[in-house]
Amino acid sequence: MHDGAPCHKGRSVTQFLAVHEIEILLWPWGMLESEMKKKTITNKQNLIDELISVWARNDKIRNDCMELVHSMPALLWHLTKSRLIYQIQH
């Protein structure tokens, strides 16, 4: 899985992910960014207010972000375990 960053969208990376059936996640901040692009931001305080507004009224963004945050400890545990197994085998 990856976050959709431009460096992860190159042809070789895309092919590798497809061959190994690695899931590409839809990250909640992409949805947040999409909502924010609809706004006219004029200053820092306006940005903060709009972010809070979008967060407060969009249950999907808020819930997806919270789910992602709460999943991080398990994800990190699995990554650490995988790395240790790889190091032992090689």
Helices and strands as residue ranges (DSSP letters): G 6-8, H 11-19, H 28-36, H 44-57, H 59-89
